[in-house]
Amino acid sequence: MPIDYLSQLDDLGEDSMEQLRRREQGREQALQLCREIIRLSANGIRALHRREFDDANDLLGQAAMRLEQAKTHLEKYPDIYHAGFLTDAQKEYAEALCLRAFLMGRELPRPEEIGVELPAFLNGLGEAAGELRRYVLDSLRRDDISRCEEFLEVMDGIYSLLMSLDFPDALTGGLRRTSDMVRGVLERTRGDLTMTLRQRELAERLNNWLDKGGSPPEKGRR
């Protein structure tokens, strides 16, 4: 009896359609959740810079729930799981949590504790160095140097850590590019802070000299 290939193709078509519809649904749901994770994490970072720590904790708590939901949607589809958009969401979330740890004096999270893949975490940690530069510059504008040297040391530590992980980009998610970014951020921040400290030192010496009876130079004289 001849094989009914047309019937088999029809069955295959129906099964394929159903499976692909489920995959598409899972992908779209996870994609939407990842967009929300990125948005919530970015808003959490902004709240941290404004020192609105309660708001930041609430936003990052919401991001954590969305991350678990996204991973649940994609656990049946490992090829979609590693497509990239979930990694981007994990990186943004890790960046926010690392920044929160630094600014609020908490223990630095570990990737396995927060449900983030190691490459995404390391790249997020590198991005957090850029946010520390922003914090330092904002502090300098307010004439507050109380934590600037502390965070410069942290940035240096982040750079040293990333540079020590000399593995192919396929394993690290492009960590070399992030390391180069951190190096530039670190060098600029060190220069900005050094200049500010020297200016403050010069101003203090001038004020001390004036307090001891010195007179300011006449205008136009050198």
NUFI-14054 format. One line per 3 residues: number of its first residue (from 1); their letters; for each residue x, y, z of N, C-alpha, C, CB. Coordinates in nm, 2 decimals. Each point is the difference from the previous one (the first is absolute). Last residue first. Glycine has a CB too. Layout:
NUM	a	X Y Z X Y Z X Y Z X Y Z ~ ...
END
This chain:
222	rrg	5.09 9.06 3.75 0.03 -0.14 0.00 0.11 -0.03 0.10 -0.06 -0.01 -0.24 ~ -0.36 0.40 0.15 0.14 -0.03 0.03 0.02 -0.15 0.00 0.02 0.20 0.14 ~ -0.45 0.00 -0.21 0.08 0.04 -0.11 0.15 -0.03 0.02 -0.16 0.17 -0.05
219	kep	-0.15 -0.10 0.47 -0.05 -0.03 -0.13 0.09 0.04 -0.11 -0.23 0.01 0.08 ~ 0.42 -0.13 0.41 -0.07 0.11 -0.07 -0.04 -0.05 -0.14 0.12 0.18 0.13 ~ -0.05 -0.53 0.27 0.07 0.08 -0.10 -0.09 0.10 -0.06 0.15 -0.20 -0.04
216	psg	-0.25 0.05 0.54 -0.01 -0.05 -0.13 0.08 0.08 -0.10 -0.23 -0.09 0.06 ~ 0.38 0.05 0.45 -0.09 0.07 -0.08 -0.01 -0.06 -0.14 0.05 0.21 0.13 ~ 0.08 -0.39 0.41 0.04 0.03 -0.13 -0.11 0.07 -0.08 0.14 -0.21 0.01
213	gkd	-0.16 0.04 0.45 0.03 0.14 -0.03 0.05 0.03 -0.14 0.05 0.02 0.24 ~ -0.22 -0.44 -0.04 0.12 0.04 0.08 0.05 0.14 -0.03 0.06 -0.24 0.00 ~ -0.43 0.04 -0.22 -0.04 0.01 0.14 0.12 0.04 0.08 -0.17 -0.18 -0.03
210	lwn	0.23 0.10 -0.43 -0.08 0.12 0.02 -0.03 0.02 0.15 -0.09 -0.02 -0.23 ~ 0.30 -0.38 0.10 0.09 0.11 -0.01 -0.07 0.14 0.02 0.14 -0.14 -0.16 ~ -0.40 -0.25 0.16 0.09 0.00 0.12 0.10 0.12 -0.01 -0.02 -0.25 0.02
207	nlr	-0.25 0.17 -0.40 -0.08 0.05 0.11 0.08 0.01 0.13 -0.20 -0.10 -0.10 ~ 0.40 -0.09 -0.27 -0.02 0.14 -0.02 -0.08 0.06 0.11 0.01 -0.03 -0.25 ~ 0.06 -0.43 0.25 0.12 0.07 0.02 -0.01 0.15 -0.01 0.12 -0.20 -0.08
204	eal	-0.49 -0.07 -0.04 0.02 0.00 0.15 0.13 0.07 0.04 -0.13 -0.22 0.01 ~ 0.03 0.16 -0.47 -0.09 0.10 0.06 0.02 0.01 0.15 -0.17 -0.05 -0.18 ~ 0.41 -0.28 -0.06 0.05 0.14 -0.03 -0.09 0.11 0.06 0.10 -0.09 -0.21
201	erq	-0.24 -0.36 0.25 0.12 0.02 0.08 0.06 0.14 -0.02 0.05 -0.25 -0.02 ~ -0.41 0.12 -0.25 -0.05 0.02 0.14 0.13 0.02 0.09 -0.20 -0.15 -0.04 ~ 0.28 0.04 -0.40 -0.06 0.14 0.00 -0.05 0.03 0.15 -0.07 -0.03 -0.24
198	rlt	0.24 -0.40 0.15 0.11 0.10 -0.01 -0.06 0.14 0.01 0.14 -0.16 -0.13 ~ -0.44 -0.19 0.11 0.07 -0.01 0.13 0.11 0.10 0.00 -0.06 -0.24 0.03 ~ -0.18 0.19 -0.44 -0.08 0.06 0.11 0.07 0.00 0.13 -0.21 -0.08 -0.12
195	mtl	0.42 -0.14 -0.23 0.00 0.14 -0.03 -0.09 0.07 0.11 0.03 -0.04 -0.25 ~ -0.01 -0.43 0.26 0.13 0.06 0.03 0.00 0.15 -0.02 0.11 -0.21 -0.06 ~ -0.50 -0.03 -0.07 0.01 0.01 0.14 0.14 0.06 0.05 -0.15 -0.20 0.01
192	dgr	0.07 0.13 -0.48 -0.09 0.10 0.06 0.01 0.02 0.15 -0.16 -0.06 -0.19 ~ 0.42 -0.28 -0.03 0.04 0.13 -0.03 -0.09 0.11 0.05 0.10 -0.09 -0.20 ~ -0.22 -0.36 0.26 0.12 0.03 0.08 0.05 0.14 -0.03 0.06 -0.24 0.00
189	tre	-0.42 0.09 -0.26 -0.04 0.03 0.14 0.12 0.03 0.09 -0.20 -0.15 -0.03 ~ 0.28 0.01 -0.41 -0.06 0.13 0.00 -0.04 0.04 0.14 -0.08 -0.04 -0.24 ~ 0.25 -0.39 0.17 0.11 0.10 -0.02 -0.06 0.14 0.01 0.12 -0.17 -0.14
186	lvg	-0.42 -0.20 0.17 0.09 0.01 0.12 0.10 0.11 -0.02 -0.03 -0.24 0.04 ~ -0.25 0.13 -0.40 -0.08 0.07 0.11 0.09 0.02 0.12 -0.21 -0.11 -0.09 ~ 0.39 -0.14 -0.27 -0.02 0.15 -0.03 -0.07 0.07 0.11 0.00 -0.06 -0.24
183	rvm	0.04 -0.40 0.30 0.14 0.06 0.00 -0.01 0.15 -0.03 0.10 -0.22 -0.07 ~ -0.49 -0.05 0.02 0.03 0.03 0.14 0.14 0.07 0.01 -0.14 -0.20 0.07 ~ 0.01 0.05 -0.49 -0.09 0.11 0.04 0.04 0.04 0.14 -0.19 -0.07 -0.15
180	dst	0.39 -0.31 -0.02 0.06 0.13 -0.06 -0.08 0.12 0.04 0.08 -0.14 -0.20 ~ -0.24 -0.28 0.33 0.12 0.03 0.08 0.06 0.13 -0.06 0.04 -0.24 0.05 ~ -0.41 0.06 -0.27 -0.04 0.06 0.12 0.12 0.04 0.09 -0.21 -0.13 0.00
177	rrl	0.29 -0.10 -0.40 -0.06 0.13 -0.03 -0.04 0.07 0.13 -0.08 -0.08 -0.23 ~ 0.22 -0.36 0.27 0.11 0.09 -0.03 -0.04 0.14 -0.04 0.12 -0.20 -0.08 ~ -0.44 -0.16 0.17 0.05 0.07 0.11 0.12 0.09 -0.03 -0.08 -0.19 0.14
174	ggt	-0.26 -0.11 -0.39 0.06 0.13 -0.05 0.06 0.08 0.12 -0.16 0.00 -0.19 ~ -0.04 -0.44 0.26 -0.10 0.09 -0.05 0.06 0.14 -0.04 -0.16 -0.12 0.15 ~ 0.38 -0.30 0.01 -0.02 0.11 0.09 -0.10 0.10 -0.04 0.23 -0.03 0.07
171	lad	-0.08 -0.36 -0.32 -0.03 -0.05 0.13 -0.04 0.11 0.10 0.16 -0.18 -0.04 ~ -0.04 0.27 -0.41 -0.11 -0.10 -0.01 -0.04 -0.05 0.14 0.07 -0.06 -0.24 ~ 0.31 0.34 0.17 -0.12 0.07 0.01 -0.13 -0.09 0.00 0.12 0.20 -0.10
168	pfd	0.36 -0.39 0.28 -0.06 0.04 -0.13 -0.14 0.07 0.03 0.12 -0.19 -0.12 ~ 0.24 0.23 0.51 -0.06 -0.11 -0.07 -0.07 0.05 -0.13 -0.04 -0.12 0.22 ~ 0.30 0.31 0.23 0.04 0.00 -0.14 -0.05 -0.13 -0.07 0.20 0.14 0.06
165	lsm	-0.25 0.14 0.40 -0.08 -0.10 -0.06 0.02 0.00 -0.16 -0.18 0.02 0.19 ~ 0.37 0.30 0.11 0.06 -0.13 0.04 -0.08 -0.11 -0.07 0.08 0.10 0.22 ~ -0.22 0.35 -0.26 0.12 -0.02 -0.08 0.06 -0.13 0.03 0.04 0.24 -0.01
162	lls	-0.41 -0.10 0.26 -0.04 -0.03 -0.13 0.12 -0.03 -0.09 -0.20 0.15 0.03 ~ 0.28 -0.02 0.42 -0.07 -0.12 -0.01 -0.03 -0.04 -0.14 -0.10 0.04 0.22 ~ 0.28 0.38 -0.14 0.10 -0.10 0.02 -0.06 -0.14 -0.01 0.13 0.15 0.15
159	yig	-0.42 0.22 -0.16 0.09 -0.01 -0.12 0.10 -0.11 0.01 -0.03 0.25 -0.04 ~ -0.23 -0.15 0.41 -0.09 -0.06 -0.10 0.09 -0.02 -0.13 -0.21 0.11 0.10 ~ 0.41 0.12 0.26 -0.02 -0.14 0.03 -0.08 -0.07 -0.11 0.02 0.05 0.24
156	dmv	0.02 0.41 -0.27 0.13 -0.06 -0.03 -0.01 -0.15 0.03 0.12 0.22 0.06 ~ -0.49 0.03 0.07 0.01 -0.01 -0.15 0.13 -0.06 -0.04 -0.14 0.20 -0.02 ~ 0.09 -0.12 0.47 -0.09 -0.11 -0.04 0.01 -0.01 -0.15 -0.16 0.04 0.19
153	elf	0.39 0.32 0.00 0.07 -0.13 0.03 -0.09 -0.12 -0.04 0.11 0.11 0.19 ~ -0.30 0.31 -0.23 0.11 -0.01 -0.10 0.08 -0.13 0.02 0.01 0.25 -0.01 ~ -0.34 -0.13 0.32 -0.06 -0.06 -0.12 0.10 -0.01 -0.11 -0.22 0.09 0.07
150	eec	0.36 0.10 0.34 -0.05 -0.14 0.03 -0.05 -0.06 -0.13 -0.06 0.06 0.23 ~ 0.17 0.40 -0.23 0.12 -0.09 -0.01 -0.03 -0.15 0.03 0.14 0.20 0.08 ~ -0.50 0.12 -0.05 0.06 -0.01 -0.13 0.12 -0.09 -0.02 -0.09 0.23 -0.03
147	rsi	-0.21 -0.09 0.41 0.00 -0.14 -0.04 0.07 -0.01 -0.14 -0.20 -0.05 0.13 ~ 0.16 0.48 0.10 0.01 -0.10 0.12 0.02 -0.14 -0.05 -0.15 0.15 0.13 ~ 0.11 0.32 -0.34 0.10 -0.10 -0.04 0.01 -0.12 0.10 0.13 0.18 -0.12
144	ddr	-0.45 0.26 -0.05 0.00 -0.10 0.10 0.10 -0.11 -0.05 -0.24 0.05 0.07 ~ 0.06 0.37 -0.29 0.12 0.02 0.09 0.00 -0.10 0.11 -0.01 0.24 -0.06 ~ -0.29 -0.23 -0.33 -0.05 0.04 0.13 0.10 0.03 0.10 -0.20 -0.14 -0.04
141	rls	0.32 -0.02 -0.38 -0.07 0.12 -0.03 -0.07 0.06 0.13 -0.04 -0.09 -0.23 ~ 0.27 -0.32 0.24 0.10 0.11 -0.01 -0.08 0.13 -0.03 0.17 -0.16 -0.08 ~ -0.42 -0.24 0.10 0.05 0.04 0.14 0.10 0.12 -0.01 -0.03 -0.24 0.07
138	dlv	-0.13 0.05 -0.47 -0.11 0.07 0.07 0.04 0.05 0.13 -0.17 -0.14 -0.12 ~ 0.47 -0.13 -0.12 -0.01 0.13 -0.06 -0.11 0.08 0.07 0.08 -0.09 -0.22 ~ -0.03 -0.35 0.36 0.12 0.08 0.04 -0.01 0.14 -0.06 0.14 -0.21 0.01
135	yrr	-0.47 -0.11 -0.14 -0.01 0.04 0.14 0.11 0.09 0.05 -0.12 -0.22 0.04 ~ 0.15 0.04 -0.48 -0.11 0.10 0.01 -0.02 0.05 0.14 -0.11 -0.11 -0.20 ~ 0.41 -0.25 0.14 0.06 0.13 -0.05 -0.11 0.11 0.01 0.16 -0.13 -0.16
132	leg	-0.30 -0.30 0.26 0.07 0.06 0.11 0.07 0.13 -0.05 0.04 -0.23 0.10 ~ -0.27 -0.02 -0.42 -0.09 0.07 0.09 0.07 0.06 0.12 -0.18 -0.15 -0.08 ~ 0.43 -0.11 -0.22 -0.04 0.13 -0.06 -0.10 0.07 0.08 0.04 -0.10 -0.22
129	aae	0.08 -0.32 0.37 0.12 0.09 0.01 -0.03 0.13 -0.06 0.16 -0.19 0.00 ~ -0.46 -0.16 -0.06 -0.02 0.06 0.13 0.12 0.10 0.03 -0.13 -0.20 0.08 ~ 0.14 -0.09 -0.46 -0.09 0.12 -0.02 -0.02 0.08 0.13 -0.11 -0.13 -0.19
126	glg	0.35 -0.28 0.22 0.07 0.10 -0.07 -0.08 0.13 -0.03 0.14 -0.18 -0.10 ~ -0.36 -0.19 0.29 0.10 0.06 0.10 0.08 0.11 -0.07 0.00 -0.22 0.13 ~ -0.28 -0.03 -0.41 -0.07 0.09 0.08 0.08 0.07 0.11 -0.20 -0.14 -0.04
123	nlf	0.39 -0.20 -0.22 -0.02 0.12 -0.08 -0.08 0.11 0.07 0.02 -0.15 -0.20 ~ 0.04 -0.26 0.42 0.13 0.06 -0.01 -0.01 0.13 -0.09 0.11 -0.22 0.03 ~ -0.50 -0.06 0.01 0.04 0.06 0.13 0.13 0.08 -0.01 -0.12 -0.18 0.12
120	apl	-0.02 -0.08 -0.49 -0.09 0.12 0.02 0.04 0.07 0.12 -0.19 -0.11 -0.12 ~ 0.41 -0.29 0.05 0.04 0.10 -0.10 -0.08 0.13 0.02 0.08 -0.18 -0.16 ~ -0.21 -0.20 0.44 0.13 0.07 0.03 0.04 0.10 -0.10 0.07 -0.21 0.11
117	evg	-0.59 0.11 -0.03 0.11 -0.07 -0.05 0.13 0.07 0.02 -0.15 -0.10 -0.17 ~ -0.27 0.14 0.50 0.05 0.06 -0.12 0.12 -0.08 -0.04 -0.08 0.23 0.07 ~ -0.21 -0.25 0.35 -0.06 -0.06 -0.12 0.05 0.06 -0.13 -0.19 -0.05 0.13
114	iee	0.31 0.15 0.34 -0.10 0.08 -0.06 -0.05 -0.05 -0.13 0.11 0.19 0.11 ~ 0.23 -0.42 0.15 -0.10 0.04 0.10 -0.11 0.08 -0.06 0.18 0.00 0.17 ~ 0.20 -0.14 -0.43 -0.09 -0.11 0.03 -0.11 0.04 0.10 0.19 -0.16 -0.05
111	prp	0.15 0.48 -0.06 -0.09 -0.03 -0.11 -0.10 -0.11 0.03 0.18 0.08 -0.15 ~ 0.00 0.22 0.55 0.06 -0.10 -0.09 -0.10 -0.03 -0.11 0.14 -0.09 0.19 ~ -0.08 0.57 0.11 -0.07 -0.12 -0.03 0.08 -0.10 -0.08 -0.21 0.13 0.01
108	ler	0.39 0.23 0.36 -0.01 -0.01 -0.14 -0.07 -0.13 -0.04 0.21 0.13 -0.03 ~ -0.30 0.13 0.50 0.09 -0.10 -0.06 -0.03 0.00 -0.15 0.01 -0.14 0.21 ~ -0.12 0.60 0.01 -0.04 -0.14 0.01 0.11 -0.09 -0.05 -0.25 0.07 -0.02
105	gml	0.18 0.44 0.05 0.09 -0.07 0.09 -0.04 -0.14 0.02 0.05 0.21 0.11 ~ -0.24 0.14 -0.41 -0.06 -0.03 0.12 0.08 -0.08 0.10 -0.21 0.01 -0.12 ~ 0.37 0.11 -0.32 -0.05 0.12 0.06 -0.07 -0.02 0.13 -0.04 0.08 -0.23
102	far	0.22 -0.46 -0.01 0.10 0.10 0.02 -0.05 0.13 0.08 0.12 -0.09 -0.21 ~ -0.43 -0.25 0.07 0.09 -0.05 0.11 0.11 0.10 0.03 -0.04 -0.23 -0.08 ~ -0.25 0.32 -0.28 -0.07 0.02 0.13 0.09 -0.05 0.11 -0.22 -0.04 -0.11
99	lcl	0.38 -0.02 -0.32 0.00 0.14 0.04 -0.07 0.02 0.13 0.00 0.07 -0.24 ~ -0.02 -0.49 0.06 0.14 0.03 0.04 0.01 0.14 0.04 0.09 -0.17 -0.16 ~ -0.50 0.03 -0.02 0.02 -0.06 0.14 0.14 0.03 0.05 -0.16 -0.18 -0.06
96	aea	0.04 0.33 -0.38 -0.08 0.07 0.10 0.03 -0.06 0.14 -0.18 0.05 -0.17 ~ 0.37 -0.27 -0.20 0.06 0.13 0.02 -0.07 0.08 0.11 0.06 0.00 -0.24 ~ -0.24 -0.41 0.11 0.12 -0.02 0.08 0.07 0.13 0.02 0.03 -0.23 -0.09
93	yek	-0.41 0.24 -0.19 -0.04 -0.04 0.14 0.13 -0.01 0.09 -0.21 -0.11 -0.09 ~ 0.27 0.16 -0.37 -0.05 0.13 0.06 -0.03 -0.02 0.14 -0.09 0.07 -0.22 ~ 0.22 -0.45 -0.02 0.11 0.09 0.02 -0.04 0.13 0.07 0.11 -0.10 -0.21
90	qad	-0.44 -0.22 0.09 0.08 -0.05 0.11 0.12 0.10 0.03 -0.06 -0.24 -0.05 ~ -0.20 0.31 -0.34 -0.08 0.03 0.12 0.08 -0.04 0.13 -0.21 -0.03 -0.13 ~ 0.40 -0.08 -0.28 0.00 0.15 0.01 -0.08 0.04 0.13 0.02 0.03 -0.25
87	tlf	-0.02 -0.49 0.13 0.13 0.04 0.04 0.01 0.15 0.03 0.10 -0.19 -0.12 ~ -0.49 0.02 -0.09 0.00 -0.03 0.15 0.14 0.04 0.06 -0.17 -0.19 -0.04 ~ 0.12 0.23 -0.43 -0.08 0.10 0.07 -0.01 -0.02 0.15 -0.12 0.03 -0.21
84	gah	0.36 -0.34 -0.09 0.07 0.13 0.02 -0.09 0.10 0.09 0.12 -0.03 -0.21 ~ -0.15 -0.47 0.08 -0.01 0.09 -0.12 0.06 0.13 0.02 -0.21 -0.12 -0.07 ~ 0.14 -0.29 0.36 0.13 0.06 -0.03 0.00 0.09 -0.12 0.10 -0.20 0.11
81	yid	-0.50 -0.02 0.02 0.05 0.05 0.13 0.14 0.07 -0.02 -0.12 -0.19 0.12 ~ -0.09 -0.04 -0.47 -0.05 0.13 0.01 0.05 0.06 0.13 -0.21 -0.06 -0.12 ~ 0.33 -0.38 0.04 0.05 0.08 -0.11 -0.05 0.15 0.01 0.02 -0.21 -0.15
78	pyk	-0.18 -0.12 0.46 0.14 0.05 0.02 0.06 0.08 -0.11 0.03 -0.20 0.14 ~ -0.53 0.06 0.04 0.06 0.04 -0.13 0.14 0.05 0.01 -0.23 0.05 -0.09 ~ -0.06 -0.18 0.45 -0.02 -0.11 -0.09 0.06 0.03 -0.13 -0.21 -0.04 0.11
75	elh	0.23 0.36 0.24 0.07 -0.11 0.04 -0.02 -0.12 -0.09 -0.02 0.08 0.23 ~ -0.17 0.38 -0.24 0.09 -0.04 -0.09 0.08 -0.13 0.03 0.02 0.24 -0.05 ~ -0.37 -0.01 0.33 -0.05 -0.01 -0.14 0.10 -0.06 -0.10 -0.14 0.20 0.05
72	tka	0.28 -0.12 0.39 -0.10 -0.11 0.00 -0.06 -0.01 -0.14 -0.05 0.04 0.24 ~ 0.35 0.31 -0.16 0.07 -0.12 0.00 -0.09 -0.12 -0.01 0.18 0.11 0.13 ~ -0.37 0.32 -0.07 0.06 -0.02 -0.14 0.07 -0.13 -0.01 0.02 0.25 -0.02
69	qel	-0.20 -0.13 0.44 -0.10 -0.04 -0.09 0.05 -0.02 -0.14 -0.16 0.14 0.14 ~ 0.46 0.01 0.19 -0.04 -0.14 0.03 -0.11 -0.04 -0.10 0.06 0.02 0.24 ~ 0.07 0.43 -0.25 0.11 -0.09 -0.05 -0.04 -0.15 0.02 0.17 0.18 0.05
66	rma	-0.45 0.16 0.12 -0.02 -0.02 -0.15 0.11 -0.09 -0.05 -0.10 0.23 -0.01 ~ 0.12 -0.13 0.46 -0.12 -0.08 -0.03 -0.02 -0.02 -0.15 -0.11 0.08 0.21 ~ 0.45 0.21 -0.06 0.03 -0.13 0.04 -0.11 -0.10 -0.03 0.15 0.09 0.18
63	aqg	-0.22 0.38 -0.24 0.09 -0.06 -0.10 0.03 -0.14 0.03 0.09 0.23 -0.05 ~ -0.32 0.00 0.38 -0.09 -0.03 -0.12 0.08 -0.06 -0.11 -0.15 0.19 0.06 ~ 0.40 -0.04 0.30 -0.08 -0.11 0.04 -0.10 -0.04 -0.11 0.02 0.07 0.24
60	lld	0.22 0.32 -0.29 0.09 -0.12 -0.02 -0.07 -0.13 0.04 0.20 0.15 0.03 ~ -0.42 0.27 0.05 0.01 -0.03 -0.14 0.09 -0.12 -0.03 -0.02 0.25 -0.04 ~ -0.03 -0.12 0.49 -0.13 -0.04 -0.06 0.02 -0.03 -0.14 -0.12 0.14 0.17
57	nad	0.49 0.04 0.04 -0.02 -0.13 0.05 -0.13 -0.06 -0.06 0.12 0.05 0.21 ~ -0.03 0.41 -0.29 0.09 -0.09 -0.07 -0.02 -0.15 0.03 0.17 0.19 -0.01 ~ -0.40 0.14 0.25 -0.05 -0.01 -0.13 0.08 -0.10 -0.08 -0.09 0.23 0.01
54	dfe	0.25 -0.12 0.41 -0.12 -0.08 0.01 -0.06 -0.02 -0.14 -0.04 0.09 0.23 ~ 0.41 0.19 -0.20 0.04 -0.14 0.02 -0.13 -0.09 0.01 0.22 0.07 0.10 ~ -0.06 0.41 -0.28 -0.13 -0.05 0.03 0.00 -0.15 0.02 -0.11 0.20 -0.13
51	rrh	0.47 0.12 -0.02 0.00 -0.05 0.14 -0.14 -0.03 0.05 0.20 0.14 0.04 ~ -0.04 -0.03 -0.49 -0.08 0.11 0.07 0.00 -0.03 0.15 -0.14 0.04 -0.21 ~ 0.34 -0.35 -0.08 0.08 0.12 -0.01 -0.07 0.12 0.07 0.09 -0.08 -0.22
48	lar	-0.31 -0.33 0.20 0.12 -0.01 0.09 0.08 0.12 -0.01 0.00 -0.24 -0.04 ~ -0.37 0.20 -0.24 -0.05 0.02 0.14 0.12 0.00 0.09 -0.22 -0.10 -0.05 ~ 0.30 -0.01 -0.40 -0.03 0.15 0.01 -0.04 0.03 0.15 -0.07 0.01 -0.24
45	ign	0.12 -0.46 0.13 0.13 0.07 0.00 -0.02 0.15 0.02 0.10 -0.18 -0.15 ~ -0.48 -0.08 0.10 0.06 -0.03 0.13 0.14 0.07 0.01 -0.12 -0.22 0.01 ~ -0.11 0.23 -0.42 -0.06 0.09 0.09 0.05 -0.02 0.14 -0.20 -0.01 -0.14
42	asl	0.36 -0.28 -0.18 0.05 0.13 -0.04 -0.07 0.10 0.10 0.03 -0.06 -0.24 ~ -0.18 -0.38 0.27 0.14 0.01 0.05 0.06 0.14 -0.03 0.03 -0.25 -0.04 ~ -0.46 0.15 -0.12 0.00 0.00 0.15 0.14 0.02 0.05 -0.21 -0.14 0.00
39	rii	0.16 0.08 -0.47 -0.06 0.13 0.05 0.01 0.01 0.15 -0.15 0.00 -0.20 ~ 0.29 -0.41 0.02 0.09 0.11 -0.04 -0.05 0.13 0.05 0.08 -0.13 -0.20 ~ -0.36 -0.23 0.25 0.12 -0.02 0.09 0.09 0.12 -0.03 -0.02 -0.25 0.01
36	erc	-0.35 0.21 -0.30 -0.03 0.05 0.14 0.11 -0.01 0.09 -0.24 -0.06 -0.04 ~ 0.30 -0.13 -0.38 -0.01 0.15 -0.01 -0.04 0.06 0.13 -0.06 -0.03 -0.24 ~ 0.06 -0.43 0.23 0.14 0.05 -0.01 0.00 0.15 -0.01 0.08 -0.22 -0.10
33	lql	-0.50 -0.01 0.07 0.06 0.01 0.14 0.14 0.05 0.01 -0.15 -0.20 0.05 ~ -0.05 0.14 -0.47 -0.06 0.11 0.07 0.05 0.01 0.14 -0.20 -0.03 -0.15 ~ 0.35 -0.33 -0.10 0.06 0.13 -0.06 -0.06 0.12 0.07 0.03 -0.12 -0.22
30	aqe	-0.20 -0.32 0.32 0.13 0.03 0.06 0.06 0.13 -0.05 0.04 -0.25 0.02 ~ -0.44 0.11 -0.21 -0.02 0.03 0.14 0.13 0.03 0.07 -0.20 -0.14 0.00 ~ 0.22 0.01 -0.45 -0.06 0.13 0.02 -0.03 0.04 0.14 -0.10 -0.03 -0.22
27	rgq	0.26 -0.41 0.12 0.10 0.10 -0.03 -0.05 0.14 0.02 0.10 -0.15 -0.16 ~ -0.39 -0.21 0.22 0.09 0.00 0.11 0.11 0.11 -0.03 -0.04 -0.24 0.04 ~ -0.27 0.16 -0.38 -0.07 0.06 0.11 0.10 0.01 0.12 -0.22 -0.10 -0.08
24	err	0.37 -0.12 -0.30 -0.01 0.15 -0.03 -0.07 0.07 0.12 -0.01 -0.05 -0.24 ~ 0.05 -0.42 0.25 0.13 0.06 0.02 -0.01 0.15 -0.02 0.11 -0.21 -0.09 ~ -0.49 -0.04 0.02 0.03 0.00 0.14 0.14 0.07 0.02 -0.14 -0.21 0.04
21	rlq	0.00 0.15 -0.48 -0.09 0.10 0.06 0.04 0.01 0.15 -0.18 -0.05 -0.17 ~ 0.39 -0.28 -0.08 0.06 0.13 -0.02 -0.09 0.11 0.06 0.10 -0.09 -0.21 ~ -0.25 -0.36 0.24 0.13 0.02 0.08 0.05 0.14 -0.02 0.05 -0.24 -0.02
18	ems	-0.43 0.12 -0.23 -0.03 0.01 0.14 0.12 0.02 0.08 -0.19 -0.15 -0.04 ~ 0.25 0.08 -0.42 -0.07 0.12 0.02 -0.03 0.02 0.15 -0.10 -0.02 -0.23 ~ 0.28 -0.39 0.09 0.10 0.11 0.00 -0.06 0.13 0.02 0.13 -0.13 -0.16
15	deg	-0.41 -0.24 0.14 0.08 -0.01 0.12 0.10 0.11 0.00 -0.03 -0.24 0.00 ~ -0.23 0.20 -0.39 -0.09 0.04 0.12 0.09 0.00 0.13 -0.21 -0.09 -0.12 ~ 0.42 -0.06 -0.28 -0.03 0.14 -0.01 -0.08 0.05 0.12 0.00 -0.02 -0.24
12	ldd	0.08 -0.44 0.20 0.12 0.07 0.03 -0.02 0.15 0.00 0.14 -0.19 -0.09 ~ -0.49 -0.08 -0.06 0.02 -0.02 0.14 0.12 0.08 0.05 -0.11 -0.23 -0.01 ~ 0.04 0.21 -0.45 -0.10 0.08 0.06 0.01 0.00 0.16 -0.15 -0.05 -0.20
9	lqs	0.43 -0.23 -0.06 0.04 0.14 -0.01 -0.10 0.10 0.07 0.13 -0.06 -0.21 ~ -0.23 -0.40 0.18 0.11 0.02 0.09 0.05 0.15 0.00 0.06 -0.24 -0.02 ~ -0.38 0.10 -0.30 -0.06 0.01 0.13 0.10 0.02 0.11 -0.17 -0.15 -0.08
6	lyd	0.33 0.10 -0.35 -0.07 0.12 0.01 -0.07 0.02 0.13 -0.04 -0.01 -0.25 ~ 0.27 -0.40 0.13 0.09 0.11 0.04 -0.08 0.13 0.02 0.19 -0.11 -0.12 ~ -0.31 -0.41 0.13 -0.07 0.12 -0.03 0.08 0.12 0.05 -0.22 -0.12 0.02
3	ipm	0.37 -0.39 -0.20 -0.01 0.09 0.11 -0.06 0.13 -0.04 0.21 -0.10 0.09 ~ -0.32 -0.40 -0.31 0.08 0.12 -0.01 -0.01 0.09 0.12 -0.02 -0.01 -0.25 ~ -0.03 -0.53 0.23 -0.09 0.12 0.00 0.09 0.12 0.00 -0.19 -0.12 0.12
END
